[in-house]
Amino acid sequence: MAQKYDGSAYRAPGRPRTAIEIAALVVRFATENQTWGYLRMQGALANLGHKLARNTIANILKRHGIAPAPERSRRTTWKDFLR
């Protein structure tokens, strides 16, 4: 069977996922900076040369089980705040 018909060149539809390193950086920003929202993280990533949409950041945090900034800041303990 010819190679062009065997399905080896088939690619899944859709946009490729964000790089693992960038997703790890988003998660790190969210855990280290409890009050930062999506837009603040988007700006910090832009300063580092990574261009991500606000919804991409939201989806990464959702995938890792991290709540949006208002909920994260409500759960901040006094001890964590003083650090």
C-alpha positions as protocol buffer text, in pm:
chain_id: "A"
residue {
  index: 1
  type: MET
  ca { x: 0 y: 0 z: 0 }
}
residue {
  index: 2
  type: ALA
  ca { x: 131 y: 342 z: -85 }
}
residue {
  index: 3
  type: GLN
  ca { x: 252 y: 548 z: 210 }
}
residue {
  index: 4
  type: LYS
  ca { x: 24 y: 836 z: 125 }
}
residue {
  index: 5
  type: TYR
  ca { x: -279 y: 612 z: 185 }
}
residue {
  index: 6
  type: ASP
  ca { x: -177 y: 428 z: 502 }
}
residue {
  index: 7
  type: GLY
  ca { x: -269 y: 712 z: 741 }
}
residue {
  index: 8
  type: SER
  ca { x: 84 y: 766 z: 873 }
}
residue {
  index: 9
  type: ALA
  ca { x: 71 y: 1136 z: 788 }
}
residue {
  index: 10
  type: TYR
  ca { x: -263 y: 1184 z: 964 }
}
residue {
  index: 11
  type: ARG
  ca { x: -258 y: 1456 z: 1226 }
}
residue {
  index: 12
  type: ALA
  ca { x: -521 y: 1518 z: 1487 }
}
residue {
  index: 13
  type: PRO
  ca { x: -729 y: 1830 z: 1422 }
}
residue {
  index: 14
  type: GLY
  ca { x: -696 y: 2140 z: 1637 }
}
residue {
  index: 15
  type: ARG
  ca { x: -434 y: 2367 z: 1777 }
}
residue {
  index: 16
  type: PRO
  ca { x: -130 y: 2211 z: 1946 }
}
residue {
  index: 17
  type: ARG
  ca { x: -112 y: 2230 z: 2325 }
}
residue {
  index: 18
  type: THR
  ca { x: 93 y: 2493 z: 2504 }
}
residue {
  index: 19
  type: ALA
  ca { x: 448 y: 2381 z: 2581 }
}
residue {
  index: 20
  type: ILE
  ca { x: 491 y: 2201 z: 2914 }
}
residue {
  index: 21
  type: GLU
  ca { x: 756 y: 2450 z: 3027 }
}
residue {
  index: 22
  type: ILE
  ca { x: 524 y: 2746 z: 2973 }
}
residue {
  index: 23
  type: ALA
  ca { x: 236 y: 2570 z: 3149 }
}
residue {
  index: 24
  type: ALA
  ca { x: 469 y: 2499 z: 3443 }
}
residue {
  index: 25
  type: LEU
  ca { x: 563 y: 2868 z: 3451 }
}
residue {
  index: 26
  type: VAL
  ca { x: 195 y: 2969 z: 3462 }
}
residue {
  index: 27
  type: VAL
  ca { x: 131 y: 2727 z: 3749 }
}
residue {
  index: 28
  type: ARG
  ca { x: 437 y: 2860 z: 3932 }
}
residue {
  index: 29
  type: PHE
  ca { x: 320 y: 3220 z: 3891 }
}
residue {
  index: 30
  type: ALA
  ca { x: -24 y: 3128 z: 4025 }
}
residue {
  index: 31
  type: THR
  ca { x: 109 y: 2947 z: 4331 }
}
residue {
  index: 32
  type: GLU
  ca { x: 377 y: 3202 z: 4421 }
}
residue {
  index: 33
  type: ASN
  ca { x: 159 y: 3509 z: 4356 }
}
residue {
  index: 34
  type: GLN
  ca { x: -183 y: 3432 z: 4500 }
}
residue {
  index: 35
  type: THR
  ca { x: -338 y: 3768 z: 4409 }
}
residue {
  index: 36
  type: TRP
  ca { x: -228 y: 3774 z: 4044 }
}
residue {
  index: 37
  type: GLY
  ca { x: -511 y: 3738 z: 3796 }
}
residue {
  index: 38
  type: TYR
  ca { x: -500 y: 3615 z: 3440 }
}
residue {
  index: 39
  type: LEU
  ca { x: -412 y: 3955 z: 3294 }
}
residue {
  index: 40
  type: ARG
  ca { x: -127 y: 4013 z: 3538 }
}
residue {
  index: 41
  type: MET
  ca { x: 18 y: 3671 z: 3456 }
}
residue {
  index: 42
  type: GLN
  ca { x: -30 y: 3743 z: 3087 }
}
residue {
  index: 43
  type: GLY
  ca { x: 177 y: 4062 z: 3125 }
}
residue {
  index: 44
  type: ALA
  ca { x: 449 y: 3885 z: 3322 }
}
residue {
  index: 45
  type: LEU
  ca { x: 474 y: 3615 z: 3057 }
}
residue {
  index: 46
  type: ALA
  ca { x: 488 y: 3880 z: 2784 }
}
residue {
  index: 47
  type: ASN
  ca { x: 784 y: 4038 z: 2965 }
}
residue {
  index: 48
  type: LEU
  ca { x: 956 y: 3699 z: 2943 }
}
residue {
  index: 49
  type: GLY
  ca { x: 878 y: 3674 z: 2571 }
}
residue {
  index: 50
  type: HIS
  ca { x: 582 y: 3433 z: 2583 }
}
residue {
  index: 51
  type: LYS
  ca { x: 258 y: 3545 z: 2420 }
}
residue {
  index: 52
  type: LEU
  ca { x: -44 y: 3368 z: 2570 }
}
residue {
  index: 53
  type: ALA
  ca { x: -410 y: 3457 z: 2564 }
}
residue {
  index: 54
  type: ARG
  ca { x: -601 y: 3517 z: 2886 }
}
residue {
  index: 55
  type: ASN
  ca { x: -819 y: 3212 z: 2818 }
}
residue {
  index: 56
  type: THR
  ca { x: -512 y: 2993 z: 2765 }
}
residue {
  index: 57
  type: ILE
  ca { x: -386 y: 3088 z: 3111 }
}
residue {
  index: 58
  type: ALA
  ca { x: -732 y: 3021 z: 3255 }
}
residue {
  index: 59
  type: ASN
  ca { x: -746 y: 2679 z: 3088 }
}
residue {
  index: 60
  type: ILE
  ca { x: -399 y: 2583 z: 3216 }
}
residue {
  index: 61
  type: LEU
  ca { x: -491 y: 2676 z: 3572 }
}
residue {
  index: 62
  type: LYS
  ca { x: -824 y: 2493 z: 3543 }
}
residue {
  index: 63
  type: ARG
  ca { x: -646 y: 2183 z: 3414 }
}
residue {
  index: 64
  type: HIS
  ca { x: -417 y: 2191 z: 3719 }
}
residue {
  index: 65
  type: GLY
  ca { x: -704 y: 2247 z: 3963 }
}
residue {
  index: 66
  type: ILE
  ca { x: -606 y: 2603 z: 4057 }
}
residue {
  index: 67
  type: ALA
  ca { x: -892 y: 2843 z: 4129 }
}
residue {
  index: 68
  type: PRO
  ca { x: -913 y: 3194 z: 3977 }
}
residue {
  index: 69
  type: ALA
  ca { x: -737 y: 3476 z: 4165 }
}
residue {
  index: 70
  type: PRO
  ca { x: -1029 y: 3602 z: 4379 }
}
residue {
  index: 71
  type: GLU
  ca { x: -1085 y: 3253 z: 4523 }
}
residue {
  index: 72
  type: ARG
  ca { x: -711 y: 3198 z: 4574 }
}
residue {
  index: 73
  type: SER
  ca { x: -672 y: 3526 z: 4762 }
}
residue {
  index: 74
  type: ARG
  ca { x: -964 y: 3442 z: 4995 }
}
residue {
  index: 75
  type: ARG
  ca { x: -791 y: 3123 z: 5100 }
}
residue {
  index: 76
  type: THR
  ca { x: -462 y: 3296 z: 5179 }
}
residue {
  index: 77
  type: THR
  ca { x: -371 y: 3250 z: 5543 }
}
residue {
  index: 78
  type: TRP
  ca { x: -212 y: 3525 z: 5749 }
}
residue {
  index: 79
  type: LYS
  ca { x: 109 y: 3321 z: 5767 }
}
residue {
  index: 80
  type: ASP
  ca { x: 126 y: 3293 z: 5387 }
}
residue {
  index: 81
  type: PHE
  ca { x: 45 y: 3662 z: 5351 }
}
residue {
  index: 82
  type: LEU
  ca { x: 340 y: 3761 z: 5571 }
}
residue {
  index: 83
  type: ARG
  ca { x: 588 y: 3559 z: 5365 }
}
